[in-house]
Amino acid sequence: MVEARLGRGNRWHQRFRFAAKRRTRGETMTSGRRSRVKPPPPSEGPTAAVDITKLDPQRRKELFLLCRRKLTSEEMEDRLHAIDNLCRLQRKDTTKYLLPLLHDPEPEVRLRTAQALSLFLGRSVIPYFDALLDDPAPEVRKAAIEMIATLARDEETARILFRGLKDPIEEIRVEAARVLGRFPREIVLDPLQEALGDEASAVRLTALQAIKTLGRA
């Protein structure tokens, strides 16, 4: 059975379990500290032991149905496993099953889902990512800013990222200012100039550096 092959000995799995145990509700992100939620690319996640290329069509179908069920599992690891394997299966009808997980109670799952959706939908996923900038977990908001900036550099995308410049967490404002430096000057200059008046010196410095590099990325 395919289900028997969903092992839990992978190093990524152990890292996620440890991080989940350490995380406490209400934890905030401080400048200079790494985000604790750093999911691997879906192609390197905790179900890497399942070699999709060696499965015949019937087994691939079984795996798809299994993953759909696991998306609603009470176990966070099961949901992460399912997202990874759905990415490898690359079925076009996958996105409708992943979208609800953008509201999963666990930050790890929300981030992994966002990564997966970006693979399936490309820049058309950006409207769905807009809500991630209101995510209760600072690490999710920060990661969303980077993902959004990677997908597109147009005016609509920039307007979404401007919200990051007003985030209450300094590190997130720094990230927003940094990625906006990749956008066309005429789109982002005014908001970056406003960020020069931020109360945090790190934000002011990043905004200044971004202004100097506008149009070079």
FENUR-V214480 format. One record per run of one state. SS is the DSSP state (H for helix, E for strand, C for the rest). FROM is the first residue (numbers start at 0). TO is the last residue. If there is no record, write none. Layout:
ss:SS from:FROM to:TO
ss:SS from:FROM to:TO
//
This chain:
ss:C from:0 to:0
ss:H from:1 to:4
ss:C from:5 to:9
ss:H from:10 to:21
ss:C from:22 to:40
ss:H from:41 to:43
ss:C from:44 to:50
ss:H from:51 to:53
ss:C from:54 to:55
ss:H from:56 to:69
ss:C from:70 to:74
ss:H from:75 to:88
ss:C from:89 to:90
ss:H from:91 to:102
ss:C from:103 to:105
ss:H from:106 to:133
ss:C from:134 to:136
ss:H from:137 to:150
ss:C from:151 to:153
ss:H from:154 to:165
ss:C from:166 to:168
ss:H from:169 to:179
ss:C from:180 to:183
ss:H from:184 to:194
ss:C from:195 to:199
ss:H from:200 to:212
ss:C from:213 to:216
//
